């Protein structure tokens, strides 16, 4: 509990500064950061809500923040709805390519063991290659206890955007003996790096098509780095297989969401948790997705609107991965410029440039050929 007293004093100091701020967008950003840091500390210290009432924000402050959440979320969802036919066509083409090449998803999950000391050295070397800003962020999060390895955690990992008041935060499930732990850690660090790059922007929305870009890109780059060192070959092969099963599931569920939008069959969307209502039966949705991809992963059966985060994030990550492999310095600048200016352009314009169907089709064909030859 002593540890929480230190954290409590820190939160109270932030809260007092927050309450004195003028009622503008910076205050809303601070509320967002405070709420995320508070949630992180509650998880780290295993506290229930009854022990934290002094740290809660008043309803008036929350309501002003909620206004921005709802407004920005509705705007992004409206834009995706308008582009549903455009996305549906592309998702469908990719799904058919998997079918034509005889690949469907199946139940697959491997937790390959690794040497912890060796892979941590590889991870640190990889971060150094990514750049000083990534290393500084990671080391600062480590030194200030903003990365927490949790026992018996329900998720593989989660990141929390407290960049407006503190460092970003990561919670990752304790499984350091396994390859997945390091991929997950880098995935969540990718989120945190995106928070850092977008620290002067106002991303309150719960729905954001680009929120999984950097996290997925960091995963992919790490595996490419390990390939170049000719290490963890079996782990990487398993990762690539799992990645394509995951991708096929994600584009299939995203395609179904596009169809619901095209039919105007998604309504009463809650801007905070992104739940929605539909007249379509759950059984029909499951049938359609099974027909598209085969086995449905357990985390894909709820047809959450956040599936767009993962399908679009994976697609754009493949684009930037290719560019980085061609010219690291130029491509990283392009990626950073993209992340920092993404809100300045219509989604259609972004998709036209970065939704590279030829690249995606070649990636699918190359993977399936490699998979068949194993």
MARDRENVEX-882761 format. One line per field, with one value per residue (C-alpha): residue in three letters; chain; x, y, z. Coordinates in steps of 0.001 Angstrom, whole numbers, plus 500000, padded with zeros to 6 digits. Each point is the difference from the previous one (the first is absolute). Layout:
code	ALA_...
unit	A_...
px	X_...
py	Y_...
pz	Z_...
end
This chain:
code	UNK_UNK_UNK_UNK_UNK_UNK_UNK_UNK_UNK_UNK_UNK_UNK_UNK_UNK_UNK_UNK_UNK_UNK_UNK_UNK_UNK_UNK_UNK_UNK_UNK_UNK_UNK_UNK_UNK_UNK_UNK_UNK_UNK_UNK_UNK_UNK_UNK_UNK_UNK_UNK_UNK_UNK_UNK_UNK_UNK_UNK_UNK_UNK_UNK_UNK_UNK_UNK_UNK_UNK_UNK_UNK_UNK_UNK_UNK_UNK_UNK_UNK_UNK_UNK_UNK_UNK_UNK_UNK_UNK_UNK_UNK_UNK_UNK_UNK_UNK_UNK_UNK_UNK_UNK_UNK_UNK_UNK_UNK_UNK_UNK_UNK_UNK_UNK_UNK_UNK_UNK_UNK_UNK_UNK_UNK_UNK_UNK_UNK_UNK_UNK_UNK_UNK_UNK_UNK_UNK_UNK_UNK_UNK_UNK_UNK_UNK_UNK_UNK_UNK_UNK_UNK_UNK_UNK_UNK_UNK_UNK_UNK_UNK_UNK_UNK_UNK_UNK_UNK_UNK_UNK_UNK_UNK_UNK_UNK_UNK_UNK_UNK_UNK_UNK_UNK_UNK_UNK_UNK_UNK_UNK_UNK_UNK_UNK_UNK_UNK_UNK_UNK_UNK_UNK_UNK_UNK_UNK_UNK_UNK_UNK_UNK_UNK_UNK_UNK_UNK_UNK_UNK_UNK_UNK_UNK_UNK_UNK_UNK_UNK_UNK_UNK_UNK_UNK_UNK_UNK_UNK_UNK_UNK_UNK_UNK_UNK_UNK_UNK_UNK_UNK_UNK_UNK_UNK_UNK_UNK_UNK_UNK_UNK_UNK_UNK_UNK_UNK_UNK_UNK_UNK_UNK_UNK_UNK_UNK_UNK_UNK_UNK_UNK_UNK_UNK_UNK_UNK_UNK_UNK_UNK_UNK_UNK_UNK_UNK_UNK_UNK_UNK_UNK_UNK_UNK_UNK_UNK_UNK_UNK_UNK_UNK_UNK_UNK_UNK_UNK_UNK_UNK_UNK_UNK_UNK_UNK_UNK_UNK_UNK_UNK_UNK_UNK_UNK_UNK_UNK_UNK_UNK_UNK_UNK_UNK_UNK_UNK_UNK_UNK_UNK_UNK_UNK_UNK_UNK_UNK_UNK_UNK_UNK_UNK_UNK_UNK_UNK_UNK_UNK_UNK_UNK_UNK_UNK_UNK_UNK_UNK_UNK_UNK_UNK_UNK_UNK_UNK_UNK_UNK_UNK_UNK_UNK_UNK_UNK_UNK_UNK_UNK_UNK_UNK_UNK_UNK_UNK_UNK_UNK_UNK_UNK_UNK_UNK_UNK_UNK_UNK_UNK_UNK_UNK_UNK_UNK_UNK_UNK_UNK_UNK_UNK_UNK_UNK_UNK_UNK_UNK_UNK_UNK_UNK_UNK_UNK_UNK_UNK_UNK_UNK_UNK_UNK_UNK_UNK_UNK_UNK_UNK_UNK_UNK_UNK_UNK_UNK_UNK_UNK_UNK_UNK_UNK_UNK_UNK_UNK_UNK_UNK_UNK_UNK_UNK_UNK_UNK_UNK_UNK_UNK_UNK_UNK_UNK_UNK
unit	A_A_A_A_A_A_A_A_A_A_A_A_A_A_A_A_A_A_A_A_A_A_A_A_A_A_A_A_A_A_A_A_A_A_A_A_A_A_A_A_A_A_A_A_A_A_A_A_A_A_A_A_A_A_A_A_A_A_A_A_A_A_A_A_A_A_A_A_A_A_A_A_A_A_A_A_A_A_A_A_A_A_A_A_A_A_A_A_A_A_A_A_A_A_A_A_A_A_A_A_A_A_A_A_A_A_A_A_A_A_A_A_A_A_A_A_A_A_A_A_A_A_A_A_A_A_A_A_A_A_A_A_A_A_A_A_A_A_A_A_A_A_A_A_A_A_A_A_A_A_A_A_A_A_A_A_A_A_A_A_A_A_A_A_A_A_A_A_A_A_A_A_A_A_A_A_A_A_A_A_A_A_A_A_A_A_A_A_A_A_A_A_A_A_A_A_A_A_A_A_A_A_A_A_A_A_A_A_A_A_A_A_A_A_A_A_A_A_A_A_A_A_A_A_A_A_A_A_A_A_A_A_A_A_A_A_A_A_A_A_A_A_A_A_A_A_A_A_A_A_A_A_A_A_A_A_A_A_A_A_A_A_A_A_A_A_A_A_A_A_A_A_A_A_A_A_A_A_A_A_A_A_A_A_A_A_A_A_A_A_A_A_A_A_A_A_A_A_A_A_A_A_A_A_A_A_A_A_A_A_A_A_A_A_A_A_A_A_A_A_A_A_A_A_A_A_A_A_A_A_A_A_A_A_A_A_A_A_A_A_A_A_A_A_A_A_A_A_A_A_A_A_A_A_A_A_A_A_A_A_A_A_A_A_A_A_A_A_A_A_A_A_A_A
px	500000_502993_500664_496495_500372_502853_497883_497022_501990_501078_496427_498699_502682_498987_496303_500541_501866_497295_497222_501761_500354_497728_497123_501576_501205_503201_497948_498045_503300_501212_496789_500601_503592_499045_497252_502412_502762_497463_498785_503583_500782_496802_501007_503597_498953_496960_497582_496231_497985_498972_503596_500474_497064_502270_501653_496814_499193_496681_497165_500150_503624_499291_497001_502081_502585_497290_498742_503315_500011_496530_500557_503298_498835_496827_501999_502363_497175_498018_503014_500491_496296_500291_502985_498420_499406_503584_501452_497603_501221_503651_499473_497995_502743_502621_497768_499394_503740_500507_497191_501367_503375_498484_500652_497456_500449_500169_500544_503657_501898_503579_501842_503565_502555_503059_503098_498987_503452_500742_496729_500114_503380_498450_497077_502322_502104_496842_498816_503372_499561_496545_501450_500945_496473_498617_502823_499577_496274_500473_502759_498006_496963_502176_501746_496752_498088_497593_500400_498400_500271_496818_499328_496730_499067_496995_501595_503365_500632_498486_501330_498597_500470_501032_502359_498269_500868_502686_501608_497831_499376_500154_498654_501153_499181_502848_501297_503662_500970_498065_500523_496508_500921_502621_497790_497219_502352_501085_496394_499059_503162_498928_496760_501978_502312_496951_498621_503339_500050_496415_500480_499026_496848_496587_499142_497084_497985_499412_499836_503126_500919_503725_500349_501590_502478_503168_499366_499684_502951_502255_499037_500759_503285_501180_499399_501830_502886_500172_499890_503017_501855_498845_498558_496743_499141_497277_498470_499876_498439_497323_499520_499528_497436_498117_500215_498303_497318_499407_499992_497535_497689_500305_499267_497088_498400_500710_498337_496884_499942_500236_496982_498014_500879_499044_496641_499616_499780_502301_498293_499937_503802_501350_502923_501748_500090_499038_497174_497226_496693_499173_496989_502251_500117_503244_499756_499852_503052_501958_498925_501153_503348_500583_499268_502592_502878_499334_500878_499013_502395_498494_500710_498206_496556_498496_500333_501320_500370_503644_500582_500547_502907_501739_499231_500974_502969_501351_499560_501784_502722_500759_500384_502429_501868_500731_501071_502270_501681_500686_501327_499924_500834_497584_497196_500183_499678_497006_498447_500494_498603_496995_499280_500299_497794_497520_497062_500625_498872_496744_500027_499323_503135_502067_498598_500591_503673_500795_497501_502379_498115_502940_502217_497358_499309_503710_500412_497152_501269_503572_498892_497768_502754_502465_497467_499312_503729_500625
py	500000_502336_499818_501233_502896_501297_499574_501576_503135_500187_499639_502625_502427_499427_500300_503341_501405_498667_501716_503358_499744_502065_498087_499346_497046_499755_499372_497262_498439_500144_498335_497198_499523_500141_497398_497621_500448_499492_496784_498769_500653_498271_496911_500044_500415_497707_502557_500082_503159_500431_500771_502690_502399_502932_499645_499924_502948_501808_499400_503482_499477_496520_501233_502685_497376_497576_502640_499800_496183_499738_502712_498625_496365_500734_501869_497067_497452_502075_500110_496231_499459_502075_497915_496630_498980_500981_497941_497090_499540_499891_497739_497614_499866_499105_497331_498438_499942_497895_497684_499689_498993_497381_501680_500388_500796_497258_499775_500729_501431_499267_501416_499191_500157_502258_500894_503111_501583_499495_501351_503028_500852_499646_502192_502740_499834_500281_503055_501665_499460_501583_503258_502053_501288_496456_498978_503109_499390_496323_500672_502789_497749_497289_502319_501663_496696_500591_496431_497363_496236_498578_496519_498372_502850_499402_501648_499482_503713_503460_503545_503173_503494_502217_502081_503297_499648_497293_497215_497526_496767_496316_496919_496689_496488_498162_497452_500973_496437_500253_501760_501511_502093_501968_500475_501229_502355_501529_500196_502031_502099_500776_501423_502088_501327_501017_501769_501810_501044_501228_501695_503431_498680_499298_496328_499449_497809_496371_499143_500824_498027_500590_499133_496581_501160_500554_497054_497616_501602_499491_496303_499538_501906_497967_496741_501324_501014_496508_498488_502090_498515_496492_499455_498518_498542_497655_502778_502362_497396_499381_503748_500493_497187_501359_503495_498915_498048_503132_502244_497784_500021_503764_500867_497561_501575_503472_498996_498896_503326_501786_498024_500939_503644_499800_498534_502742_497201_501452_502479_501352_499967_500850_502390_498928_496212_499682_497553_500128_498439_498069_498116_497281_496773_499031_496531_501491_502162_496995_497964_502706_500399_496232_499824_502723_498823_496631_499883_503116_501102_500475_503748_500539_498620_503222_501974_503038_503231_499990_497262_502893_501103_496674_499451_503534_500047_496741_501197_503285_498287_497777_503113_501696_496726_499711_503639_499697_496908_501968_503192_500176_503689_501344_497588_500690_503708_499249_497873_502676_502705_497774_499364_503687_501265_497141_502086_502621_497784_498227_496242_499289_501891_498072_496618_500743_500598_497410_497167_498329_497040_498756_499941_498188_497434_499270_499673_497478_497961_500000_498868_497187_498726_500010_498322_497223_499319_499534
pz	500000_500570_496288_499292_502457_497847_496898_501737_500805_496374_498755_502438_498819_496375_500898_501753_496988_497714_501969_499668_496216_497713_498395_496621_497961_502057_503109_498244_498942_503603_501221_497515_501170_503667_499568_498246_502575_502801_498351_499693_503667_501090_498033_501231_503649_499674_501441_499800_499341_503656_501014_497359_500373_500893_496598_497925_497744_500405_497555_498467_498987_498668_498005_498280_499085_498841_497572_498106_500119_498483_497398_498681_500113_498058_497367_499414_499947_497498_497707_500176_499280_496824_498920_500840_496328_499116_502868_499465_496442_501057_503005_497836_497362_502597_501578_496582_499369_503130_498822_496458_501396_502304_503322_502772_503665_502607_503733_500573_502932_500947_503003_498935_502807_499671_501999_501936_500230_496322_498687_502309_498467_496543_501030_501285_496833_497922_501946_499424_496275_500099_501287_503032_500598_500304_502363_502151_500322_500885_502538_501612_500325_501548_502461_501122_500372_497144_498755_502221_499560_501501_501327_498918_497653_497741_496956_498319_500375_500089_499651_501551_498598_502909_497836_500865_503708_500253_497985_498119_501928_499099_501739_498548_501175_501705_497485_499568_499073_496760_496679_500117_503047_498068_496960_502314_501834_496690_498826_503074_499743_496434_501376_502484_497301_497957_503100_500243_496334_500242_503381_498641_498342_501477_499582_502362_497679_500951_496294_497996_496848_500543_503675_499286_497343_502040_502311_497050_498212_503041_500114_496304_500163_502988_498168_496938_502264_501526_496508_499027_502981_499040_503469_501368_496584_501292_502133_497038_497706_502620_500416_496244_499850_503002_498509_496766_501871_502065_496924_498144_503024_500316_496379_500036_503081_498567_496742_501897_501879_496633_498764_503114_499421_496332_501060_502666_502534_502648_502281_503569_500165_503450_499391_503215_499737_496285_500625_497408_499027_496835_498675_498528_501946_501665_498452_496498_500664_501301_496958_497583_501712_500144_496281_499433_502132_501635_503685_501951_502741_503445_500069_496676_500765_501342_496708_501844_498047_501072_497408_497587_502211_499462_496321_498972_502390_498559_496424_500563_502035_496994_497841_502396_500646_496279_499789_503070_498565_496803_501599_503789_500467_497385_500933_503748_499265_497756_502755_502684_497717_499314_503682_500870_497141_499530_501246_497327_497117_499051_500613_496317_498978_502560_498940_496310_500721_502660_499400_497516_498562_497906_503072_502049_497290_499568_503758_500214_497042_501306_503437_498694_497687_502895_502280_497488_499661_503729
end
